[in-house]
């Protein structure tokens, strides 16, 4: 058994367009001993596209607490491991934090590669100030949802959060009701064929998305309180 500790790599993957994969990310995924994937079936397309034959196993929100101890032991025995999510950067509204915390607690080196994160292009495309902003991840589905939005009433920084297609209209309606007259920008399917960004008032966006079938992954960017 190796006396040297392994290293944990956090490797971002494309949020849609496979061409956004970096050379360094491909090299790391080919070089490590094991890949932890949120969904091995989803990641399988990416790994096959870049001819990455490294073994992969599932590591996601429903099993990370159970598996983290086993993974730490493998890292301590000298295994180099890369963690990826289905899309974007591990730890940003995806599994990652728990494993990183435990790795650091065990003095295992963690290397985080730069790469795709959906909220960054959405924020920049919104036209709202982005030198200071608040990232809120996903809103709670039920309990605590209204309380979270209420907390934004006096927030002067730009606010960014994710929302699912079937809750987009509800989110816009709730934000309008609680926050009043404020500009908003909605981006969907970033880097993909049907990428779209619409910016305007709550009423304008409710009209736009209320007249069509809502599909895709959404990033909502709210103007701060002026």
Residue pairs with C-beta under 8 A, 6 or more apart in sequence:
1 77
1 78
2 77
2 78
3 78
4 78
5 75
5 76
5 78
5 107
5 108
5 109
6 33
6 74
6 75
6 76
6 77
6 78
6 79
6 80
6 81
6 108
7 75
7 80
7 81
7 108
7 109
7 110
7 111
8 75
8 81
8 82
8 83
8 99
8 100
8 103
8 108
8 109
8 110
8 111
9 28
9 32
9 80
9 81
9 82
9 83
9 110
9 111
9 112
9 113
10 82
10 83
10 89
10 90
10 91
10 96
10 100
10 110
10 111
10 112
10 113
11 25
11 28
11 29
11 82
11 83
11 84
11 90
11 113
11 115
12 25
12 84
12 88
12 89
12 90
12 113
12 114
12 115
12 116
12 117
13 21
13 25
13 43
13 46
13 84
13 85
13 86
13 87
13 88
13 115
13 116
14 20
14 21
14 46
14 87
14 116
14 191
15 87
15 88
15 116
15 117
15 118
15 190
15 191
15 217
16 87
16 189
16 190
16 191
16 192
16 195
17 191
17 192
18 46
18 49
20 115
20 116
20 191
21 46
21 50
22 113
22 114
22 115
24 113
25 113
25 115
26 50
26 52
28 82
28 113
29 35
29 47
29 50
29 52
29 54
29 82
29 84
30 52
30 53
30 54
31 80
32 54
32 80
32 81
32 82
33 54
33 55
33 79
33 80
33 81
34 54
34 55
34 56
34 57
34 74
34 79
34 80
34 81
34 82
35 43
35 47
35 52
35 54
35 55
35 56
35 57
35 81
35 82
35 83
35 84
36 56
36 57
36 58
36 59
36 71
36 81
36 82
36 83
36 84
36 99
37 43
37 56
37 57
37 58
37 59
37 84
37 85
37 86
38 58
38 59
38 60
38 84
38 85
38 86
38 94
38 95
39 58
39 60
39 86
40 56
40 57
40 58
42 86
43 56
43 84
43 86
44 56
46 52
47 53
47 54
47 56
54 82
59 67
59 71
59 83
59 95
59 99
60 95
61 95
64 95
64 98
64 99
65 98
68 98
68 99
68 102
69 102
71 81
71 99
72 99
72 102
72 103
72 106
72 108
74 81
75 81
75 103
75 106
75 108
76 106
76 108
83 90
83 95
83 96
83 99
84 90
85 94
85 95
85 96
86 94
87 116
87 118
88 94
88 115
88 116
88 117
88 118
89 96
89 112
89 115
89 116
89 117
90 96
91 97
91 100
92 117
92 119
93 137
93 138
93 162
100 110
103 109
103 110
104 110
116 191
118 162
118 187
118 190
118 217
118 219
119 135
119 160
119 162
119 219
121 187
121 190
121 191
122 160
122 185
122 187
122 190
122 197
122 219
122 221
123 130
123 133
123 158
123 160
123 219
123 221
124 130
125 185
125 187
125 197
126 158
126 185
126 187
126 197
126 199
126 221
127 185
127 199
128 158
128 183
128 185
128 221
128 222
128 223
128 224
129 157
129 158
129 224
130 158
132 157
132 158
133 157
133 158
133 159
133 160
134 152
134 155
134 157
134 158
134 159
134 160
135 160
135 161
136 148
136 159
136 160
136 161
137 161
137 162
138 161
138 162
138 163
138 164
139 145
139 148
139 149
139 161
139 163
139 167
139 171
140 148
141 167
145 174
146 174
146 178
149 174
149 175
149 178
149 179
150 178
152 159
152 175
152 178
152 179
152 222
152 225
153 178
153 179
153 225
154 225
155 224
155 225
156 224
156 225
156 226
157 224
158 221
158 222
158 223
158 224
159 221
159 222
159 224
160 219
160 220
160 221
160 222
161 219
161 220
161 222
162 217
162 218
162 219
162 220
163 171
163 218
163 219
163 220
164 218
165 214
165 215
165 216
165 217
165 218
166 214
168 186
168 209
168 214
168 218
168 220
169 206
169 209
169 210
169 214
171 220
172 184
172 186
172 202
172 205
172 206
172 209
172 220
173 202
173 206
175 182
175 184
175 202
175 220
175 222
176 202
176 203
176 206
179 222
179 225
181 201
181 202
182 201
182 202
182 222
182 223
182 225
183 199
183 200
183 201
183 222
183 223
184 199
184 200
184 201
184 202
184 205
184 220
184 221
184 222
184 223
185 197
185 198
185 199
185 220
185 221
186 197
186 198
186 199
186 205
186 209
186 218
186 219
186 220
186 221
187 195
187 196
187 197
187 218
187 219
187 221
188 194
188 195
188 196
188 197
188 215
188 216
188 217
188 218
188 219
189 195
189 196
189 215
189 216
189 217
190 217
190 219
192 216
194 216
198 204
198 205
198 208
198 209
200 208
